[in-house]
Amino acid sequence: MKKTDAQIQHDVIAELDWEPLVDAANIGVAVNDGVVTLSGYVPRYPEKLAAEKAARRVSGVGAIAEEIKVRLASDPRTADHEIAKRIIDMFSWNVLIPHDKVMVKVEKGWVTLSGTVDYFYQSREARKAAGLVSGVVGVSNQLLVRAMPTSNDVKDRIATAIRRQADIDASGISVRADGSTITLDGKVKAWNERSIAERAAWSAPGVTSVKDNIEVAF
């Protein structure tokens, strides 16, 4: 049965209350035709991301309009060049981020990341790391993923991951590559097996989107 907007709103508010990284008292929730709008203020950018992730976990949410703003503490605002230096330093310490391939621009606390990387996880890790720096009010991740994946490459990675992490057969999983989008189909016996396949797909070079249609047959 399809949820009403009121039910979705109630569930999103409850999920925000349950999320320990979020102070739900400062966040407003509105729902229109399944589209959730989050508004209000938070003191740190990671809390803004946590609120968005919490809303996405709720069933019935069709899309999210994220209008939460980061309101810094009363301390003097960190200068843009200091923020940029801290981000670059953090990138250089993180082995998951190819720091020589990522350009960092900061304007009034808003960070823009640009450049080209080989893997989606590198783009994701760079955005996450930038958002942790004090003084950052938002991150625009414009990093591009270079290589295009092939279905054989992804299939091999899934089979290897499954052999390494679980005693199951990967032959029940089919893989299709359409540009940088990977679609997974088939059946597995447990949720953790489905997660293994999805993580393996994300690890392939050039993947920017994974559609996981794998069914769990208990």
trRosetta pair geometry for C-beta under 8 A, 3 or more apart (Angstrom, degrees):
i j d omega theta_ij theta_ji phi_ij phi_ji
2 60 7.2 122 -166 -124 63 103
3 7 4.3 -128 -166 86 98 126
3 8 5.1 117 124 -55 130 85
3 11 7.5 -45 -155 3 155 139
3 34 8.0 111 75 -102 96 88
3 59 7.1 131 -19 110 138 85
3 60 3.8 -19 36 -119 133 155
4 7 4.7 98 53 5 76 101
4 8 7.1 -140 95 -3 41 86
5 8 5.6 -54 -148 37 34 112
5 9 6.2 38 153 -22 67 105
5 31 4.1 174 -166 111 90 111
5 32 6.4 26 -128 -98 144 24
5 33 7.0 -19 -79 -38 119 22
5 34 7.1 -109 -94 -54 79 40
6 9 5.7 -51 -147 35 31 113
6 10 6.4 33 153 -20 63 105
6 31 7.5 -164 -63 63 24 129
7 10 5.6 -52 -149 35 32 113
7 11 6.3 27 154 -16 65 108
7 60 7.1 -12 100 108 103 174
8 11 5.8 -60 -147 40 30 108
8 12 6.2 30 156 -20 67 107
8 31 4.9 146 87 -137 115 161
8 34 6.6 156 -62 -122 170 53
8 36 6.8 -130 146 -76 119 105
8 58 6.6 116 -155 135 74 130
8 60 4.7 -135 -95 111 106 124
8 61 6.2 139 -159 -76 120 68
9 12 5.9 -55 -145 35 29 109
9 13 6.4 28 157 -17 64 107
9 29 5.4 148 -150 123 81 113
9 30 7.2 -10 -111 -137 119 21
9 31 4.5 -132 -62 2 93 125
9 36 7.7 163 -93 -119 62 94
10 13 6.0 -58 -151 37 27 110
10 14 6.4 26 152 -18 63 109
11 14 5.6 -54 -146 37 32 113
11 15 6.3 34 153 -21 65 105
11 58 4.7 136 122 -149 113 124
11 59 7.6 -55 144 49 161 69
11 60 7.2 93 51 45 148 125
12 15 5.6 -54 -147 35 32 111
12 16 6.4 33 153 -19 65 104
12 29 5.0 168 101 -152 124 147
12 31 7.3 157 9 -63 141 120
12 36 5.8 152 -92 -135 161 142
12 54 7.6 109 -159 123 69 91
12 55 5.1 25 -142 -124 110 81
12 58 5.1 -91 -81 -11 69 166
12 61 7.0 98 -79 -79 114 123
13 16 5.8 -54 -149 36 31 112
13 17 6.4 34 151 -20 63 105
13 24 6.8 104 -162 -175 65 133
13 29 5.3 -140 -68 29 85 150
14 17 5.6 -53 -151 35 32 114
14 18 6.3 30 151 -20 65 108
15 18 5.5 -56 -147 37 33 112
15 19 6.4 39 153 -29 66 103
15 54 4.7 162 137 170 105 97
15 55 6.8 151 86 -86 134 37
15 57 6.0 174 -155 72 145 111
15 58 5.3 -124 -20 -64 152 107
16 19 5.7 -48 -145 25 33 114
16 22 5.4 -91 -163 112 77 144
16 24 3.9 121 129 -108 106 113
16 27 6.0 -129 -166 75 152 138
16 29 7.2 -157 -8 -54 146 131
16 51 6.2 26 -121 -136 105 83
16 54 5.4 121 -87 117 57 146
16 55 7.3 15 -62 -64 98 78
17 24 4.8 -60 -77 8 57 162
18 54 7.6 163 67 -148 87 123
19 22 4.4 37 95 22 116 114
19 24 7.6 119 50 -58 94 104
19 50 5.9 156 164 157 134 106
19 51 7.3 168 82 -96 156 48
19 54 4.3 -72 -51 -92 147 140
21 46 6.9 -87 180 133 129 98
21 47 5.9 -162 150 -112 87 67
21 50 3.9 -112 97 -149 126 169
22 27 6.9 -22 179 -8 115 146
22 42 7.6 -62 -137 -114 73 131
22 47 5.8 133 -105 -163 61 87
22 50 5.2 -157 -56 109 97 114
22 51 4.9 120 -117 -79 134 81
22 54 6.3 -73 -7 -10 153 153
23 26 5.3 39 104 14 103 108
23 27 7.6 141 93 -12 59 99
23 42 7.0 152 45 -124 97 85
23 47 7.1 -3 14 -163 82 140
24 27 5.5 -74 -150 42 48 108
26 40 4.9 142 146 168 67 128
26 41 5.6 -77 171 67 120 67
26 42 6.3 144 99 -83 131 59
27 38 6.0 -18 -171 -165 109 95
27 39 7.2 143 -161 74 58 39
27 40 4.2 -147 -110 43 40 150
27 42 7.3 13 -69 -62 101 100
27 51 5.7 -169 -114 -139 158 143
27 68 6.5 -19 -120 -103 99 119
28 37 8.0 -10 108 110 92 86
28 38 7.2 146 77 -160 56 43
28 39 4.4 -19 59 65 108 93
28 40 5.0 149 3 -47 78 104
29 36 6.5 -27 -159 -163 89 100
29 37 7.4 145 -157 77 40 56
29 38 6.3 -10 -101 -103 66 65
29 55 7.7 178 -122 -107 113 118
30 36 7.4 145 79 -158 46 50
30 37 4.5 -13 62 57 97 106
30 39 7.3 20 4 3 106 114
31 34 7.0 5 -173 -108 101 11
31 35 6.9 154 -154 74 57 44
31 36 5.3 -20 -99 -99 82 65
31 37 7.5 -165 -75 18 34 74
32 35 5.4 -25 68 58 74 96
32 37 7.5 19 10 -10 99 111
33 62 7.3 -46 128 36 72 146
34 60 6.3 -130 -129 162 95 72
34 61 6.5 148 -178 -147 79 27
34 62 3.5 60 132 -2 121 118
34 63 7.1 79 118 19 88 72
35 62 5.8 -56 -70 70 59 103
35 63 4.7 -14 -118 66 85 96
35 64 7.4 178 -165 -84 65 20
35 65 6.2 46 164 -14 106 103
36 55 5.4 -167 110 -175 153 128
36 58 7.9 89 -55 62 156 130
36 61 5.3 -29 -12 -137 127 107
36 63 7.3 -172 27 91 69 46
36 64 5.1 -21 70 -111 96 71
36 65 7.1 -168 94 28 45 71
37 64 7.7 146 -91 -165 30 55
37 65 4.3 -17 -106 69 79 110
37 67 6.2 11 -174 8 92 117
38 51 5.9 143 -170 139 152 120
38 52 6.7 -138 29 -87 158 67
38 55 6.1 -117 -57 -46 128 156
38 64 6.7 5 -3 -169 107 103
38 65 7.3 178 23 86 64 57
38 66 5.4 -3 54 -125 110 60
38 67 6.3 174 85 38 57 68
38 68 5.3 -27 125 -40 104 103
39 67 4.6 -10 -99 83 78 111
39 68 6.4 178 -141 -77 20 56
40 68 5.7 -13 64 -120 72 82
40 69 7.6 -150 105 32 33 74
41 68 7.1 155 -96 -166 21 75
41 69 5.4 -30 -106 74 74 85
41 70 7.3 110 -158 -134 72 12
41 71 4.2 16 -171 -8 126 122
42 45 7.9 134 94 -85 117 18
42 47 4.1 -159 176 98 138 122
42 48 5.1 -171 48 -62 141 75
42 51 7.0 -153 -57 -18 147 136
42 68 5.9 23 -3 172 108 122
42 69 7.7 169 25 86 69 39
42 70 6.0 -41 73 -110 79 61
42 71 7.2 148 63 25 26 79
43 47 6.7 55 51 22 65 148
43 70 7.2 43 168 -161 13 76
43 71 6.4 -50 -98 74 50 73
43 72 7.3 82 -157 -129 66 25
43 73 6.3 40 -154 -58 112 81
44 47 4.9 96 68 1 82 104
44 48 7.6 -143 103 -6 48 85
44 70 6.8 7 -163 -141 8 112
45 48 5.3 -50 -156 29 43 117
45 49 6.7 40 151 -15 70 101
45 70 5.4 -24 -74 -87 67 147
45 131 4.4 -136 118 -164 129 89
45 132 7.7 -119 71 -68 111 25
45 136 5.2 -39 -17 104 148 99
45 137 6.6 174 -73 -149 106 17
45 138 6.6 179 -118 -83 117 33
45 139 7.0 84 -173 -14 146 99
46 49 5.6 -53 -150 38 39 111
46 50 6.2 41 151 -23 68 105
46 131 5.8 125 -69 135 68 110
46 132 6.3 42 -56 -96 120 66
47 50 5.4 -50 -144 36 35 114
47 51 6.5 40 154 -23 64 101
48 51 5.9 -52 -153 30 29 112
48 52 6.8 27 151 -16 62 105
48 66 7.6 95 176 178 97 121
48 68 4.9 179 -132 102 95 129
48 70 6.0 -73 -39 -69 136 93
48 138 7.8 -55 90 -100 164 74
49 52 5.7 -56 -152 36 35 111
49 53 6.3 32 153 -18 68 107
49 131 6.4 47 -27 168 139 161
50 53 5.7 -54 -146 38 32 111
50 54 6.3 37 154 -24 65 105
51 54 5.7 -52 -149 33 30 113
51 55 6.6 29 154 -18 63 104
51 68 6.1 91 73 -43 148 165
52 55 5.9 -55 -152 35 32 110
52 56 6.5 31 152 -20 65 107
52 64 6.2 122 -148 141 87 157
52 66 5.3 -6 -98 -104 117 136
52 68 7.7 -131 -52 20 92 131
53 56 5.6 -55 -149 35 33 113
53 57 6.8 42 152 -30 63 100
54 57 5.9 -51 -159 21 33 115
54 58 7.7 37 148 -28 60 97
55 58 6.1 -49 -167 14 42 114
55 61 6.1 139 158 -124 80 162
55 64 5.6 111 109 -109 133 131
56 61 6.4 -136 -123 89 35 145
56 64 6.5 -68 -72 -31 83 141
58 61 5.0 85 80 -24 92 119
61 64 6.7 19 172 -62 123 89
69 137 7.5 -2 -172 -176 72 109
70 109 7.8 -139 83 142 125 134
70 136 7.7 7 100 113 171 55
70 137 4.1 -167 65 -145 124 71
70 138 6.6 -168 8 -49 122 74
72 75 7.3 -94 155 57 105 80
72 77 6.0 96 87 -102 166 86
72 109 7.5 -118 -49 -122 132 159
72 135 7.1 24 -113 -122 135 47
72 137 7.0 -73 -48 -83 100 103
77 109 6.7 -82 -169 -63 118 122
77 135 6.5 107 -172 -137 68 98
78 82 5.1 -117 178 84 96 123
78 83 5.4 114 117 -59 119 92
78 109 7.5 104 64 -101 87 92
78 134 6.1 114 -30 115 150 88
78 135 3.2 -66 42 -92 126 149
79 82 4.5 89 63 5 85 106
79 83 7.1 -153 94 -7 44 85
80 83 5.6 -53 -150 34 35 112
80 84 6.3 35 153 -20 67 105
80 106 4.2 174 -166 111 90 108
80 107 6.3 24 -127 -99 145 25
80 108 6.9 -24 -76 -42 119 23
80 109 7.1 -109 -94 -53 80 39
81 84 5.6 -49 -145 36 35 114
81 85 6.4 39 153 -21 65 103
81 106 7.4 -174 -70 64 28 125
82 85 5.7 -52 -148 35 32 112
82 86 6.4 32 153 -19 64 105
82 135 7.3 61 92 36 103 170
83 86 5.8 -58 -151 36 31 111
83 87 6.4 30 153 -19 66 106
83 106 4.8 155 86 -144 118 163
83 109 6.7 151 -60 -121 167 51
83 111 7.1 -130 143 -76 123 104
83 133 6.0 118 -155 130 79 132
83 134 7.9 -131 -109 85 86 55
83 135 4.8 -126 -89 96 113 128
83 136 6.2 138 -157 -68 127 76
84 87 5.8 -56 -149 36 31 111
84 88 6.3 30 155 -18 66 106
84 104 5.3 150 -146 119 86 118
84 105 7.5 -10 -106 -133 121 17
84 106 4.6 -137 -60 4 94 125
84 111 8.0 159 -92 -117 68 95
85 88 5.8 -55 -147 37 30 110
85 89 6.3 32 154 -19 64 107
86 89 5.7 -54 -148 37 30 112
86 90 6.3 31 153 -20 64 106
86 133 4.8 135 112 -145 122 125
86 134 7.5 -55 141 43 170 77
86 135 8.0 111 39 40 147 121
87 90 5.6 -55 -148 36 31 111
87 91 6.3 34 153 -21 65 104
87 104 5.1 163 100 -145 133 154
87 106 7.5 161 6 -58 140 123
87 111 6.6 141 -83 -129 160 140
87 129 7.3 118 -149 123 76 95
87 130 5.1 28 -134 -118 121 80
87 133 5.4 -74 -73 -36 78 159
87 136 7.9 95 -72 -73 116 128
88 91 5.6 -52 -149 34 32 113
88 92 6.5 32 153 -21 64 105
88 99 6.9 101 -159 -167 64 120
88 104 5.9 -136 -65 25 86 148
89 92 5.8 -57 -151 34 32 111
89 93 6.7 24 154 -15 65 107
90 93 5.9 -62 -152 37 33 107
90 94 6.3 24 154 -18 68 113
90 129 5.1 173 134 172 124 114
90 130 7.7 166 78 -81 136 44
90 132 7.4 170 -154 72 160 110
90 133 6.5 -132 -12 -73 150 108
91 94 5.9 -65 -144 37 31 107
91 97 4.7 -103 -151 112 79 141
91 99 3.8 130 135 -108 109 108
91 102 6.2 -136 -146 64 152 135
91 104 7.7 -152 -18 -49 146 133
91 126 6.7 26 -111 -125 108 87
91 129 6.4 133 -79 111 65 149
92 99 4.9 -58 -78 13 57 176
94 97 4.5 46 93 15 113 110
94 99 7.6 122 56 -56 85 108
94 125 6.6 -179 154 155 138 120
94 129 5.7 -94 -29 -93 162 152
96 121 6.8 -81 -174 133 115 102
96 122 6.4 -165 156 -107 75 64
96 125 4.5 -102 116 -178 124 174
97 102 6.6 -35 177 -6 104 147
97 122 6.0 129 -117 -157 48 81
97 125 5.4 -142 -68 107 90 114
97 126 5.1 120 -127 -80 117 82
97 129 6.5 -61 -49 12 151 153
98 101 4.3 18 114 22 114 118
98 102 6.7 135 86 -21 69 95
98 117 5.8 157 38 -124 121 96
98 118 7.4 77 -16 11 150 94
98 122 5.9 6 6 -158 93 141
99 102 5.9 -65 -141 37 38 107
101 115 5.0 144 152 159 66 133
101 116 6.3 -85 180 72 113 55
101 117 5.6 129 111 -88 137 70
102 113 5.9 -23 -167 -161 105 101
102 114 7.6 135 -160 70 57 35
102 115 4.8 -148 -111 39 36 148
102 117 7.2 10 -69 -62 92 110
102 126 5.5 -167 -119 -134 155 146
102 143 6.6 -27 -117 -99 93 121
103 113 7.1 143 75 -160 57 47
103 114 4.6 -25 62 67 110 86
103 115 4.9 148 4 -48 84 106
104 111 6.6 -33 -159 -158 88 101
104 112 7.7 141 -159 76 41 54
104 113 6.3 -14 -101 -103 63 68
104 130 7.3 -178 -125 -111 112 123
105 111 7.1 139 78 -159 51 50
105 112 4.4 -15 64 59 104 101
105 113 8.0 -165 27 -70 75 27
105 114 7.2 20 1 6 111 109
106 109 7.0 2 -174 -112 99 11
106 110 7.0 153 -154 74 56 41
106 111 5.4 -20 -99 -98 79 67
106 112 7.7 -169 -75 20 33 71
106 136 8.0 -95 -127 -106 113 81
107 110 5.5 -27 69 59 74 93
107 112 7.5 14 11 -4 102 109
108 137 7.6 -39 126 34 75 135
109 135 5.7 -131 -123 160 96 75
109 136 6.0 156 -178 -134 79 26
109 137 4.0 58 127 2 122 107
109 138 7.4 80 120 22 87 72
110 136 7.8 93 -110 -159 24 68
110 137 5.8 -51 -73 68 66 96
110 138 4.8 -8 -125 63 86 98
110 139 7.7 -177 -166 -79 62 27
110 140 7.0 38 166 -9 101 101
111 130 5.0 -163 121 171 161 128
111 131 7.9 -140 44 -73 138 54
111 133 7.9 94 -56 51 148 126
111 136 5.6 -20 -17 -135 121 111
111 138 7.0 -167 30 94 72 50
111 139 4.7 -15 70 -111 106 72
111 140 7.0 -170 96 27 54 67
112 139 7.8 159 -86 -161 29 52
112 140 4.6 -11 -111 64 75 109
112 142 6.3 10 -174 7 90 118
113 123 7.9 149 116 -149 136 73
113 126 5.6 137 -157 135 158 123
113 127 6.5 -127 21 -82 151 70
113 130 6.3 -137 -56 -35 123 160
113 139 6.8 15 -8 -173 108 99
113 140 7.0 -173 24 90 68 58
113 141 5.2 -6 54 -124 117 57
113 142 6.1 173 83 37 59 69
113 143 5.3 -26 125 -42 107 99
114 142 4.6 -11 -95 84 78 112
114 143 6.6 -179 -136 -78 22 53
115 143 5.7 -13 64 -121 74 81
115 144 7.4 -142 107 30 35 80
116 143 7.1 151 -101 -168 23 71
116 144 4.7 -28 -108 72 77 98
116 145 7.5 139 -159 -112 71 8
116 146 5.0 80 169 -70 111 96
117 122 4.1 -150 172 94 147 132
117 123 5.5 -171 46 -55 138 81
117 126 7.6 -169 -47 -15 152 138
117 143 5.6 13 3 174 110 122
117 144 7.4 160 25 81 64 46
117 145 6.1 -36 75 -109 78 58
117 146 6.7 -142 93 -12 25 95
118 122 6.8 66 51 11 65 147
118 145 7.1 43 169 -159 13 72
118 146 5.3 -35 -102 38 53 116
118 147 5.9 26 -153 2 77 108
118 205 5.3 -39 165 -138 90 108
118 206 7.6 -45 -177 -50 57 61
119 122 4.8 101 69 -4 85 102
119 123 7.6 -153 101 -1 53 83
119 145 6.8 -13 178 -137 6 107
119 203 7.3 -11 -152 -160 127 44
119 205 5.6 -76 -84 -111 76 61
119 206 7.9 -46 -104 -16 45 33
119 207 7.8 7 -151 41 64 82
120 123 5.6 -55 -159 35 44 112
120 124 6.2 41 148 -18 73 107
120 145 5.5 -18 -75 -91 67 145
120 202 6.0 -97 69 -167 129 80
120 206 8.0 -8 -37 105 90 12
120 207 5.3 -71 -15 87 130 75
120 208 5.6 167 -96 -100 119 46
121 124 5.4 -53 -144 41 37 114
121 125 6.0 39 156 -22 69 107
121 202 6.6 93 -57 147 98 103
121 203 6.9 5 -21 -108 133 57
122 125 5.8 -52 -141 37 28 110
122 126 6.4 32 156 -22 61 106
122 143 7.6 -131 109 154 88 150
123 126 5.9 -55 -150 33 28 112
123 127 6.7 26 155 -16 63 105
123 141 6.3 103 176 176 95 124
123 143 4.2 -172 -122 89 100 131
123 145 6.3 -79 -25 -67 136 92
124 127 6.0 -57 -153 36 30 109
124 128 6.4 29 152 -19 65 109
125 128 5.6 -55 -146 38 32 113
125 129 6.2 31 157 -19 67 107
126 129 5.9 -55 -144 37 28 108
126 130 6.3 28 158 -19 64 108
126 141 7.2 132 91 -129 101 108
126 143 6.3 91 63 -37 145 156
127 130 5.9 -57 -147 36 28 110
127 131 6.4 28 157 -20 63 110
127 139 5.4 139 -153 131 81 143
127 141 4.3 -30 -86 -80 122 134
127 143 7.8 -128 -47 13 95 124
128 131 6.0 -63 -154 34 28 112
128 132 7.0 28 152 -25 62 106
129 132 5.9 -57 -158 25 35 113
129 133 7.7 44 149 -33 62 94
130 133 6.2 -45 -167 8 41 114
130 136 6.4 147 153 -122 74 159
130 139 5.0 120 100 -113 122 133
131 136 5.9 -151 -134 109 37 145
131 139 5.1 -83 -71 -18 89 138
132 136 7.8 44 53 35 20 139
133 136 4.9 86 73 -22 87 121
136 139 6.6 15 177 -58 127 91
145 180 6.4 122 80 -144 124 141
145 205 7.8 173 176 -180 105 59
145 206 5.6 138 139 -134 111 36
145 207 7.2 -81 153 59 160 30
145 208 5.2 -171 27 -69 140 100
146 205 7.6 -32 72 176 87 104
146 206 6.7 -81 84 -91 51 80
147 205 4.2 18 67 139 134 112
147 206 3.8 -98 97 -57 68 111
148 177 7.8 112 163 165 87 127
148 179 6.4 -85 -139 -164 112 47
148 180 6.1 -102 -125 -74 70 72
148 206 4.7 169 -108 -173 12 153
149 153 5.7 -134 -164 72 80 126
149 154 5.6 57 168 -48 128 108
149 177 5.3 -141 100 -131 90 133
149 180 6.6 96 13 -132 94 50
149 182 6.3 -27 86 -67 147 110
149 204 4.5 66 -123 131 131 125
149 205 6.3 159 -86 79 81 55
149 206 4.3 -170 -37 75 72 111
149 207 5.1 23 -28 -61 145 80
150 153 4.5 95 59 2 85 104
150 154 7.1 -162 88 -2 45 85
150 177 5.7 -149 -154 29 24 165
151 154 5.8 -58 -148 42 35 108
151 155 5.9 39 153 -24 68 109
151 175 4.8 156 -160 112 88 97
151 176 5.8 -22 -103 -126 129 24
151 177 4.3 -143 -57 -3 75 102
151 182 7.8 146 -106 -130 67 89
152 155 5.5 -53 -142 37 30 114
152 156 6.3 32 157 -20 64 105
153 156 6.0 -56 -153 34 27 110
153 157 6.6 25 152 -17 62 107
153 204 5.5 117 121 -145 106 120
153 205 7.5 -56 151 38 150 86
154 157 5.7 -56 -150 37 34 111
154 158 6.3 34 153 -20 67 104
154 175 4.9 -172 97 -178 114 147
154 177 6.5 154 5 -68 134 111
154 182 5.5 165 -124 -129 165 137
154 200 7.3 118 -169 128 70 89
154 201 5.3 34 -160 -124 117 71
154 204 4.6 -52 -91 -54 79 159
154 207 7.3 99 -94 -72 119 130
155 158 5.8 -55 -149 35 30 110
155 159 6.3 28 155 -17 65 107
155 170 7.7 132 -172 146 74 128
155 173 7.9 170 -130 102 78 99
155 175 4.6 -155 -71 32 85 141
156 159 5.8 -55 -146 38 30 110
156 160 6.2 30 156 -18 65 108
157 160 5.8 -55 -146 38 30 111
157 161 6.1 29 156 -19 65 109
157 200 4.6 166 129 178 94 98
157 201 7.3 148 88 -80 122 32
157 203 5.8 -166 179 80 142 109
157 204 5.5 -155 11 -73 157 92
158 161 5.8 -57 -145 38 29 110
158 162 6.2 28 158 -19 65 108
158 170 5.6 142 121 -148 96 132
158 173 6.1 -112 145 99 148 145
158 175 6.7 -180 4 -63 145 135
158 184 7.9 146 -99 -117 152 120
158 196 7.7 108 -153 127 74 83
158 197 5.1 31 -144 -135 116 73
158 200 4.2 140 -94 103 56 145
158 201 6.5 18 -71 -57 108 74
159 162 5.9 -56 -146 37 27 110
159 163 6.4 27 156 -17 63 107
159 170 4.1 -145 -104 51 71 164
160 163 5.9 -57 -148 37 29 109
160 164 6.2 24 155 -18 65 111
160 200 7.4 155 62 -138 80 130
161 164 5.7 -61 -147 39 29 110
161 165 5.9 -9 167 10 68 117
161 196 5.4 173 132 174 112 95
161 197 7.5 162 83 -91 127 36
161 199 6.9 -177 -170 87 156 96
161 200 3.9 -140 11 -84 153 124
161 203 7.7 138 -67 30 137 144
162 165 6.5 -73 -132 52 24 87
162 166 5.6 -54 -162 57 66 96
162 168 5.7 -83 -177 69 115 92
162 169 7.9 42 138 161 141 6
162 170 4.7 158 42 -69 154 105
162 193 7.1 45 -126 -149 104 86
162 196 5.7 113 -90 128 68 136
162 197 7.0 18 -66 -74 110 76
162 200 7.5 -51 -33 -36 77 155
163 170 7.6 -59 -39 -23 82 120
165 196 5.3 -170 79 -122 138 132
166 192 6.9 154 -80 113 139 106
166 193 5.7 -139 106 -98 171 86
166 196 6.1 -126 2 -31 126 167
168 188 6.7 45 167 -149 156 96
168 189 6.6 -160 -118 24 130 111
168 193 5.5 10 26 -122 166 133
169 172 6.2 87 97 -7 93 96
170 173 5.5 -56 -171 33 68 113
170 197 7.7 148 -132 -99 94 104
172 186 4.7 137 144 178 68 121
172 187 5.3 -71 166 63 126 69
172 188 6.5 153 93 -79 128 57
173 184 6.2 -20 -168 -164 104 97
173 185 7.3 147 -159 79 55 43
173 186 4.1 -152 -108 51 40 155
173 188 7.0 14 -67 -60 105 100
173 197 5.5 -154 -132 -127 158 143
173 214 6.4 -14 -119 -106 98 121
174 184 7.4 148 78 -158 53 47
174 185 4.6 -16 59 65 102 96
174 186 5.2 147 6 -49 74 108
175 182 6.5 -24 -163 -165 93 102
175 183 7.5 146 -158 78 44 54
175 184 6.1 -13 -103 -104 68 67
175 201 7.3 -175 -128 -104 115 108
176 182 7.2 148 79 -158 50 52
176 183 4.4 -12 60 58 102 103
176 185 7.5 32 -3 0 107 108
177 181 7.4 146 -157 81 50 50
177 182 5.7 -21 -101 -102 69 71
177 183 8.0 -163 -73 21 25 74
178 181 4.9 -21 69 68 89 102
178 182 8.0 175 26 -82 68 26
178 183 7.0 33 3 -10 108 109
180 206 5.4 -127 -119 158 89 83
180 207 6.1 152 -177 -131 76 27
180 208 4.2 32 138 17 128 102
180 209 6.6 88 114 21 85 83
181 207 7.8 92 -111 -148 19 71
181 208 7.0 -51 -73 66 60 79
181 209 4.4 -19 -113 73 84 108
181 210 7.6 177 -160 -80 61 27
181 211 6.7 32 176 -10 104 103
182 201 4.7 -170 107 -171 151 118
182 204 7.1 103 -60 47 149 137
182 207 5.5 -21 -12 -128 121 115
182 209 7.2 176 27 93 64 57
182 210 5.0 -13 68 -113 100 73
182 211 7.1 -168 95 28 50 69
183 210 7.9 161 -86 -163 29 51
183 211 4.5 -12 -112 65 75 111
183 213 6.6 13 -176 5 89 115
184 197 5.8 129 -155 141 151 121
184 198 6.7 -120 15 -87 159 68
184 201 6.0 -105 -54 -58 122 152
184 210 6.9 16 -8 -176 109 96
184 211 6.9 -176 24 90 68 58
184 212 5.1 -2 54 -123 119 57
184 213 6.1 177 86 36 61 68
184 214 5.2 -29 128 -39 109 101
185 213 4.9 -9 -98 81 68 114
185 214 6.6 163 -154 -79 17 57
186 214 5.5 -13 66 -120 74 84
186 215 7.4 -143 109 30 34 77
187 214 6.9 153 -99 -168 23 74
187 215 4.9 -28 -106 71 79 92
187 216 7.4 141 -157 -106 72 13
187 217 4.6 22 -174 -12 124 120
188 193 3.9 -161 172 104 139 126
188 194 5.3 -170 48 -61 139 72
188 197 7.1 -157 -50 -15 146 135
188 214 5.9 21 0 170 106 123
188 215 7.7 167 26 85 64 45
188 216 6.0 -33 73 -110 80 63
188 217 7.3 161 73 24 27 80
189 193 6.2 64 49 13 66 152
189 216 7.3 46 163 -159 11 73
189 217 6.4 -48 -103 70 51 76
189 218 7.4 97 -166 -112 61 33
190 193 4.9 100 63 0 79 103
190 194 7.5 -141 102 -4 46 85
190 216 6.6 26 -153 -146 8 112
191 194 5.5 -52 -155 33 41 115
191 195 6.5 41 149 -19 70 104
191 216 5.7 -12 -74 -99 61 152
192 195 5.4 -51 -149 36 38 115
192 196 6.4 47 150 -26 66 100
193 196 5.6 -45 -149 28 34 116
193 197 6.8 35 152 -17 62 102
193 216 7.9 137 58 -114 101 91
194 197 6.0 -56 -155 35 32 110
194 198 6.5 27 151 -16 65 108
194 212 6.9 95 177 177 99 126
194 214 4.9 178 -128 96 95 129
194 216 5.9 -68 -38 -71 134 100
195 198 5.7 -56 -146 38 34 109
195 199 6.2 32 157 -18 68 106
196 199 6.0 -57 -147 38 27 108
196 200 6.3 28 154 -20 63 109
197 200 5.7 -57 -149 36 29 112
197 201 6.5 32 153 -22 64 104
197 212 7.5 131 98 -132 104 107
197 214 6.1 93 74 -43 149 162
198 201 5.7 -51 -151 31 34 113
198 202 6.6 32 152 -17 65 104
198 210 5.9 124 -154 137 82 147
198 212 4.9 -15 -95 -92 116 137
198 214 7.7 -129 -53 19 93 130
199 202 5.7 -54 -151 36 35 112
199 203 6.5 37 151 -26 65 106
200 203 5.6 -55 -152 29 34 115
200 204 7.6 48 150 -35 60 91
201 204 6.2 -41 -167 5 39 113
201 207 6.3 156 153 -139 72 162
201 210 4.8 115 111 -121 130 130
201 212 7.8 -178 35 -83 151 91
202 207 5.9 -151 -134 100 35 139
202 210 5.8 -73 -68 -29 79 144
203 207 7.8 33 50 33 20 138
204 207 4.9 83 71 -26 91 123
207 210 6.4 28 176 -61 124 93
